[in-house]
């Protein structure tokens, strides 16, 4: 298992995968798509769907909002309930 974790860490450091947000009851999740994009995330089942928001992400924060940070990347994670969970009558459970 150490080899697997070391390989995943190396892929992440090299920018070939990125770590995705996950619910507290899940393990780590990774995205194999290294290009800049955003995500829809189901708050119930954890399904993640890649989306492209047609906005220049780099212009969203003014200097005051950046709080002195040099911004390297901006991405959005939009939380909601996926179609499958809606069909099952699921609602937010956290």
C-alpha positions as CSV (number, residue, x, y, z in Angstrom):
1,X,0.0,0.0,0.0
2,X,2.9,2.4,0.6
3,X,3.8,2.2,-3.0
4,X,0.3,3.1,-4.0
5,X,0.2,6.1,-1.6
6,X,3.6,7.3,-2.8
7,X,2.6,7.0,-6.4
8,X,-0.6,9.0,-5.8
9,X,1.4,11.7,-4.0
10,X,3.9,11.9,-6.9
11,X,1.1,12.2,-9.4
12,X,-0.5,14.9,-7.3
13,X,2.8,16.8,-7.0
14,X,3.5,16.5,-10.7
15,X,0.0,18.0,-11.4
16,X,-1.3,14.9,-13.2
17,X,-4.2,14.4,-10.7
18,X,-5.8,16.7,-8.2
19,X,-7.4,15.9,-4.8
20,X,-11.1,16.5,-4.7
21,X,-13.2,17.6,-1.7
22,X,-14.8,14.7,0.0
23,X,-17.3,14.1,2.7
24,X,-15.9,13.3,6.1
25,X,-17.1,9.7,5.9
26,X,-15.2,9.1,2.6
27,X,-11.6,8.5,1.9
28,X,-9.6,10.8,-0.4
29,X,-10.8,11.2,-4.0
30,X,-8.8,12.3,-7.0
31,X,-9.5,13.8,-10.4
32,X,-7.5,12.5,-13.3
33,X,-8.4,15.6,-15.4
34,X,-5.6,18.1,-14.7
35,X,-7.1,20.8,-16.9
36,X,-8.8,23.7,-15.1
37,X,-12.5,22.9,-14.5
38,X,-15.2,22.9,-11.9
39,X,-17.4,20.3,-10.2
40,X,-21.0,19.5,-9.3
41,X,-20.9,17.4,-6.1
42,X,-23.9,15.5,-4.7
43,X,-24.2,16.2,-1.0
44,X,-25.9,12.8,-0.5
45,X,-24.1,10.2,-2.5
46,X,-20.9,12.1,-3.3
47,X,-21.2,11.8,-7.1
48,X,-18.9,14.3,-8.8
49,X,-19.5,15.6,-12.3
50,X,-17.0,17.8,-14.2
51,X,-18.4,21.1,-15.5
52,X,-17.0,24.1,-17.3
53,X,-18.2,27.5,-16.0
54,X,-17.8,30.1,-18.7
55,X,-16.2,32.7,-16.5
56,X,-12.7,34.1,-16.2
57,X,-11.9,32.7,-12.8
58,X,-8.8,34.8,-12.4
59,X,-10.8,38.1,-12.5
60,X,-13.3,37.0,-9.7
61,X,-11.3,38.4,-6.8
62,X,-10.2,42.0,-6.4
63,X,-7.0,42.9,-4.6
64,X,-8.7,43.4,-1.3
65,X,-10.4,39.9,-1.5
66,X,-7.1,38.3,-2.4
67,X,-5.7,39.4,1.0
68,X,-2.2,39.5,-0.3
69,X,-2.3,36.0,-1.8
70,X,-0.7,35.3,-5.2
71,X,-3.6,33.3,-6.8
72,X,-2.4,30.2,-8.6
73,X,-5.7,28.6,-9.3
74,X,-9.4,29.1,-8.8
75,X,-12.1,26.4,-9.0
76,X,-15.7,26.0,-8.0
77,X,-17.3,23.1,-6.3
78,X,-21.1,23.4,-6.5
79,X,-22.9,21.3,-3.9
80,X,-26.4,19.9,-4.5
81,X,-28.5,16.8,-4.9
82,X,-27.9,14.6,-8.0
83,X,-30.8,13.3,-10.2
84,X,-30.5,9.8,-8.8
85,X,-30.8,10.9,-5.2
86,X,-33.7,13.2,-6.1
87,X,-35.5,10.2,-7.6
88,X,-35.0,8.3,-4.4
89,X,-36.4,11.3,-2.4
90,X,-33.1,12.1,-0.9
91,X,-32.4,15.4,0.7
92,X,-29.4,16.9,2.4
93,X,-28.3,14.7,5.3
94,X,-25.4,16.8,6.6
